[in-house]
Amino acid sequence: MRNWFSNLKFRYKLLIGMIAITTAALLLISQLSYSYFYKRNTREVLKKAEQSVETAGAVLSSQFQSLSAATNNLLVRKPFPDMIADIANNSFDGYSGYYQAASDEMASFFQNHAQVNNILICGENGFLFSPYSLGFGGSFETLFTENIWEYPLITVFPTRQNLLFRQGGAIPISYPVSYSRGTGTFAYRDTEGKYKARVIILMDTGQIRSYFDQMSNGYTYCMYLADSSGIPLDIQEETYPDAFGTSLEALVAQTDNLRGEHLAIDRDELVVSTAAIRFCDLKVVHISRKSALTGDIQEFRSFFFMVWLFCSAAAALLAFGLSHFLTRDIKTLGDIIAQINRRSYQTKVVFPRSDEISVLGIQLNQMYDTIQLQLLQIKEEEQKKARAEIQMMSEQINPHFLYNTLECIHFQILNGHSDTAGSMLESLGRYLRITLSVGQTFISAEKEAEHVTSYMEIMNRHSREGVHFTCHIDSHLKNCKIMKVLLQPLAENCLKHGFGNMSLETWPVAPQITISITLDQTHTHIIIEVSDNGKGIDIPKATACLTEEQPEGRDHFGLNNIYRRLMACYGTEANISFVSIPYLKNSVIVAIPYDRNEFSNTP
């Protein structure tokens, strides 16, 4: 895409640019407007939905509680306790005597509660009483497909056909009841060992739906009554299929008072608000569709599309007009800049005229020369600085080590141990020859091993107790170039921190230092491991001192020096890690990239 755009003529670039700017500006404005009106509509809808569900929840709570209290007052009056006791005892001898009194009591109940269609008193043993029992046609199972005897608590069932009038719907409320003649106790529970009795209130679904329709607004998809499991009670799935989704039912069941909760469904999104009803954990649910919220602002898209077409046409005319005056003289400058970008601008273009474009071209040539010169100077200075810093850090010698070694040689000479003194001088010479090898940053791994070996030979002659030292290099890595003076500071750390401040004669195990130089499994890094069996490594302290700008004293200087030189030589491809098992194996592990030939020098 970039190459294609780069090859276009200036007039087309200008055209695309102006159309892109126009489109971006209009898209931004349209998106901001769309977002503003959508949020405003959403706030209004959510506010109305919250008011609706809160009002409906409060009203229905009052109605259900009133109905429950009235039902309780009805059932404690004669002859209902005796009817319930007869059901439990499977005795129907007094049925004819109960009918008239029960019908009179229920008639008064129906007058005060218009939302109730019918009341059924039924038993597990087949007993059924209703003032309108004729409307059931003797088929109790037609009304209840559920096994109502398995519900031991007051339960509200989903709406079903009203069998009394064969039209409309009814919502059953099942009350488990029992009555003991001996104690005169009436309870809303089953009696163990007796036949179960149920009082079922059939509420008019149409009145509830009519109330919810009044409480709905233009953005309402559905407002309904749900049970504690989130299952709708007063609506049918074929009418409102989205209200019967399992995800929506779970959301409604989990929270009592939802406020504008968003739920994604197929190709749309539902906005859900709920309010609890203080009866059987029922809830009022209000649902709006996101598509309905955005429906009123769809006309903005058409409006902005027409504006975009007009602005794009104007931008095209302006772009072609400007490009006619600019493309001829600016083409040469474009070619120069393209060559500079490709780093192929070798032969300078001569500008013989003195107009503005020619002056700009001359200044462009001068600026290019100046930048190239400055880049060259900066690169040379950085290289010099890096070489000087690496060389300085590599050739730093611990003065105490040098003084102590010379004093030891002097002592050996005074005591007539000329062979020992000679060996020490020879080791010191090999050590200094590599340390002070000016101009070399990298040496072979074999030379570096010889350097640290010379150091250990000198240190072992400083005291009667020696440290066993071994160094192993993979045969194919002996001539591989590594950073100079890398191993000696690590060996010095082993002596100072691993075996320092204690007599080696009293050491629990034979003191030893081991160095290994190998390749990792991927053959991408050289692994240098320096180990001892000393007191152990304070890993947090050692890790922290690697990157300190000013290490505290000589205790931290060696590791800090090595780390800084590794970063200068290898960058982030190198790293240092630590492993410590006191008196067994304490290791400093250095990983450097394999085949880093650009830093190599002849040893």
N, C-alpha and C positions, 0 to 999 in steps of 0.2 A: 504493500500500500504506500509506503514511504517513497520507494523508487518511482512508482507510478506518478505520485504527486510531484516529485522532484522533476520529472520529465515534462510536465505540463507547461504550456506557455503562460507567461505572466498574467495575461488577461483572464485566463481560466482560473489561475490561482486566486487572483483578486476576486473573481466572480464567486468561486467556492468559499473564499474567506468571508465575503460580505453576506452571502446567503447563510453560512454557518453562524455568523454572529447574530444575524437577524433571527434565525431559527432558535439559537440558544437563548436569546433575550426573550422571545415570545414563549418559549417553553418554560423558562423560569417564571415569567409573569403568570402564565396559565397555571403552572403547578402551584404557585403561591396562592393564586385566587381559588383554584380548585380545593387546595388544602384548607384555606380559610373558611370557605363556605361549607365544606364537608364537616369541619370541626364545629362550626356554628350549628349546622343542622343536627349533628350528633349530640351536642350538648343539650339542645332543646328537646330532642327526642328522648334522651336519657333522663332529663329532668321530668318530662311528662310521664315517662314510664315509671320512674321512681315514685312519683306522686300517685300514679294509678295503682301500682301494686301495694303501696303503703295504705292507701285508702281502702282498696278492696280487701287487703289482709285484715284491717281493723274491723270493717263491716262484717265480713264473713266470720271472723272470730266471734264477734258479738252474736251473730245469727246462730252459729253452731252451738255456742255455749247456751244460748237461750233455748234452742231446740233440745239440747241434751238435758237441761234442767226440766223442761216441760215433759220430756219423755220419762224422766225419773218420777215426776209427780203423777203422771198417768199410770205407771206400772205399779206403784205402791197402793193404788186404789183397788177396791173390789170391782170385779171378780178376778183381776189379773193375777194376783199372787196365787189364788187357788188353781187357776188354769195352769200356771207354771209348775205348781206342785204336782198336779195331775199328770202333766207331761213327764215329769221326772219319775213318777211312780207307775207310768203306763196305765193310767186309769182315766177313761173318758165318760164315766157315767153322768157327770154333771154338765156335759157340753151344752145341751139344749137350754139349761138354766142360765148358763153364762152368756149366751149369745146376745140377748137383748140388752142386758146391762153393759156388756162390753161395747156393743155398737153405739149405745147412747154416749158413753164416755169418749169414744173415738170421734164421734160426730162433733163434739165440742172442741176436741183437739184439732180437727181439720179446719174448723172455722177460724181458729187463732193462728194457724200455721199454713198459709196458702201454698207454700213451697213443697208441702208434703202431699204426695198423690195417694199413698196407701200405707197401711201398717199390716205386717204379717206376724202372727205368733205361730211358730212351728216347732215341731219336735223331731228328734232323731228317729223316733218310732213311727213317723208318718203323720203325726197330728198337724193340722193346718187350720188356722182361723184367720179370717179377714172379713171386714164388713163388705168388701167388694170381691169376695173369693170367686164369684161367678166369672169374673173376667179372666181368671187364670185357666179356665177350661180344665181344671184338675191336673195340670202338668206343672209341677213345681220345678222339675229339671229343666224346663224350657227357660225359666228365669235365671236359674243358677247353674252354670256349667262347672263352677268351682265347688269343691267339697267344703261347704261353710262350716262343717263341724270340726275341721282341723284348725280353725282360727280361734284361739282361746281368749283373745282380746277384742275390744271394740274395733271394728274394721270397716273402712269405706272401700267399696268395690267400684270398678270402672262402670261407666254408663252402659245401659243395654235397652232393648226395646221395652216400651211401656205396654205390658200385656193387658192392662185394664182397658185402654182405649185402642190398642193395636196401632198406635202411632205415637211419635215423640219418643223421648228417652226418659229413663229413670236411673238414679244413682242409689244403690242399696247401701244402707248403713246397718251393719249386723251387730247386735248387742247380745253377748252370752249372758244368760240370766239363770238364777236359781232361787228357790224359796223353801224355807224349812218351816213347816207348820208347828213343829215342836217348840222352836225358839222364836218364831216370828221374824226370822232374819231374811232380808232380801239382799241379794248380792249379784254383781255383774261378773260372775264366773261360773264354771261348771262344777257340779258336785260329783265327786268320785263315786263310781258304782251306780250312778243314776243315769237315766236317759237325758241327753243334752237338750236344752231348750234355747231358741233364738227368737228375739224380737227384731224385726227388720223394718226399718223406716225407708220408704221409697221416695226420694226427693226428685222433684221435677227438673230434669236436665235443661229444659227450655228456659226456665226462669233464670238459672245460673248463667246460661249462655247469653241471654238477653242483657243481664247485668254487666257481663264482661264486654259485650259489644258497646254498651254505653261508656264504659271506662276506657275503651281503646281510642287510638288516634289514627290519623291517616297513614302513619308509618308502621302501624302494628301488623305483624304477620299473624300472630295468634296470642290470645290471653286465655289461660286455662287454669284448672285446679289439678294439682298433682299430689300423689301420696308420698310417704317417706322414702320410697325407692325411686322417686322421680317419674313414675308412670302417670301419664295423663288420665284423668278420671271423667271429664265431661266432654271430650272430643273423640272423633273417630280417626283412625289412621289414614283412611282413604281421603279424608277432607284436609288434614294437616299432616302429611307424611314426615316433614322435617322434625315435628315435635316428638316423634317416636324413635329417634335415633338413640342408640345405646350410649354414645358419648354425651349427648345432651341429658339423658336420664341420669347418668353418673354425676355430671356436673351439678344438676339440681339437687340430687340426693346428698352430696357432700357438704353443701353450704346452705345455711338457712336464708341469709340475706345477701344475695348477689346484687351488685350495682354495675350494670353496663359491662358484664363479662363477655369477651369475644370468643366465639367458638367457630372454628373453620369446618365447613362441610363441603360437599361436592360443588365446585364452581360458584361458591358463595360463602358468606360468613354471617353467623347469627349473633345478635347482641341480646344478651339475656339478663333480666332483672327478676328477682324473686322477693317474696315476703312470706314470713311464717304465719300460719294460722294456729291459734291455741286450741286445737282439737285434732287428736290422732296424728300429730306431726304433719298435717297437711300444709301445702304451700300454694301461693298464687304465683304463677309464672307469666312473665311478659316477654315476648320474642319479637324482635325487629330484624329484617334482612338488611345487610349492608347495601345490597343493590337498590333497595328502596330508598335508603338514605342519600344515595348518589343520584337517584333518578331526576331530582329537581334541578340538578346543576349540570346535566348533560349538554344543555344548550350552549354552555360556555365553550365546549370543544368545537362546535360548528362555527361559533363566532371567531374564535382565535384561529381556526383554520382559514377562514376567509381573509382575516388580517394578514396571516402569514403569506398567502398567495399574493396579495397586493404588495407587501413589503419585499418579497422575493423578486417580483417583476421589476420593481423600482431599483433594487440592488443590482440586478443584472444589467440594466441600462446604464447605471452609473459606473459599474465595473468596466464595461466595454469602452465607455467614454474615457475613463482615466487611463486604461491600459494603452489606448491609442497614442497618448502623449508620452508615456513613460517607458514603454518596452524597448524602443529603439536604442536609447542612450544607456539604459540600465542593464542591457543584456551583457555588455562587456564586463561590468562590475559583477554581475551574477556568475559569469564564467570564472572570474578570478576567485571569488569566494568559494565556488564549488571546488576549484583546484586546491585552494588552501585547506578546505575540509577533507579533501582526499590526500593531503600532504604531497601533492604533485606539482606545486607551484615553483618551478625551477627558473624558467625564463621570464623575466619581468616584462610586463606589457607597457609600452611607451604611450603616453597620452600627450599628443602634440598641441591640442587645443587648450584654451584657457577658460572654457565655460565651467559651470558648477560641477558637472559630472566628471570632467577631466581633472579638476582640482581634487575632487573626492577620490579619484583613482590614484593620483600621485600620493596623496596622504595615506591611502590604503597601502600602497607599496612601502612607504616609509614606516608605517606602523608595523607592517609585517616584518621588516628587517629589524626593527628595534625589539620586537617581541622575541624573534628567533635568537638575537644576541643575548637578551636577558635570560632566556631559558637555558642557553648554553652556559652562561656564567653561573646561574643558580645550580645547574646540575654538577658543574665542576666543583663548586664550593661545597655542596652536600657530600660529594664523593670524598673530597679532601678531609672534611670534618669527620665523616664516618671512619675513614682509614686511621686518622689520628686518634680518635677516641678508642677504637679497637686496639690499636698498637699500644697506647698508654696503659689501658687496663690489662693487656696481656703481659706487659713487661714490669708490672709492679712486683717488687720483691719485699717480703717481710724482713725488715732490718734486724729484728731479734733473731730470726733464723740464721741470717748471715753472720752476725756477731757471735752467736753461740757456736756455730760450726767452726769459725776461725779460732775461737778460744779452745775448742776441743782439740783441733789440730795442733795448736800450740802446746797444749798439755801433753799430748801424745809424744811430741818431739822432745819436750823436757824430760819425759820419763823413758826416753830411749826407744819408744815404739815407732821407729821410723817406717816400718812396713804398714802399720795401721794408719799413720799420718799420710803416707803416700796414697793408700787406697782411698782415704777420705778426700784428699786433694783431687784425685782422679774423678771420683763421683761428683764432687763439687764442680769440676770443670765441665763434665758432661751436662750437669744440671744448668749451669749458667750459659752454656753454649746455645741451648734451645731457648731458654728464657729470654736472652738478650739478642735473639736472632732478628735484627732490625729488618723491617720490610716484609716479613712473613706473617701471614694471618692464619694460614692453614698448613698443617704438616701431616705426614702419614701417621696412621694409627700406631705403627711400629715405633716410630720416633717418639710419639707421645708416651707410649708405654715405657720406653727407655728413659724418658725424662722423669716419670714418677718413680721408676725403679731406683734411679740415682738418688732421688729425694729420700726414699725409704731406707736406702743403705746408709745415708748420712744420719738420719734420725735414729736408726737402730744402734749406731755407735755412740750416741749421746748418753746412753744409760746401759747398765748391765743387763737389764731385762729387755728383750727384743720382742717385736711384734712380727709374727709370721705373715709374710706377704706373698701373694700369688697374683699373676696377671695372665689372663687367657684371651687371645684374639683369634677369631675365625680366620683360617688360612687365606681365604679369598678377600679378607678385609684389611690385611696388613698394610697394603699400599694405598688404601682408601684415605682420602684427605679428610681430616677433621679439624676442628678449631684448636689452635695452639693453647697450651697451658690450661687444659680442661680437667685433667685427672689429678694433678698435684694438689690444687686447693681442696678437692673432695677428700683425698687421702689425709691431708692436714686436718680437715674437720673430724675425720674418724679418730685420729690421735688425740686431738684436743678435747672433743666433746664425748667421744665414745669411751676413751680410756684415761681421760684427764683426772687430776686430783685424787688418784688412787694408785697404790703400788701395784705393779703388774705381778709381783711375786705372790700377792694375796688374791689375785684375780680368780674367780670361781671356775673359769674355763681358760684354756690356752688362748691368749689374745691373737686374733688374726684379722687381716684385711684382704679382701678378695676383689679383683676387678675383672669383669668380663665384657667383651665387645662382640656383639652378635647382631644378626639381622632379625627383624620381626617376621611373623608368619606371612605377611603380605609382601615382603621384600621392598617396602617403601621407606622404611626408617631403620637407622642404626640404633640399637639399644645398648647404652653404656650403663652398666650397673656397678656401683661401688658399695661393697657391703662390709660390715664388721660385726663382731659379736660382743659389742660393748654395752653401755648402760641404756642405750635407746635414744630415739629422736623425738623431740617435742614437735610433732608434726604441725599443729596450728601455728606455733611460733616460727618454725622453719618456713612454712608456706607464706606467712605474712611478710617475712623479711625479704622475700624475692623481689617484691615490687615496691619496697620502701625507697623513697627518694633519698633520704638521709639515714642509712642504717646506723643503729645505735652501737657505736664502738666497733672494735675489731671482731667481736663475737659473730656479727652478722655480715661482715664485709665480704668473706669468701663466696658465699652463696649468692649474694646480691651482685657481686662482680661477674660471676659466671652467667647469671641470668641475663644481665644487661648485654653481655657480649653475645650470648646466644641469640637474643632478639635482634641485635645489630647484624649478625651474620646470616641468620636463617629466618628471621621474622617469626610469625605465628606458627610456622610449621614445626618449630622446636618446642619442647616442654620439659618440665622437671616434676617428678612425683616422688613420694616417700612411702616406705613400708618399714614398720618397726615392730620387732618382737625382741624385747630386751634380753641380752645375754644369749641370744640364739642367732638372729639375723636382722640387722638394721641396714636398710638399703636406700641409697639415693639413685634414682633411675632417670637418666637423661635420654631423651629420644630426639634424634636429629634426622633430617631427610637424607636419604641415600643418594648418591650421585649428584652432589651439589658442586659441579665443576666450575661454575662461574666465579667461585671464591677461591679456587685452588691456586696455590703457588708451589714452586719447586722447593722441597725441604732442604 
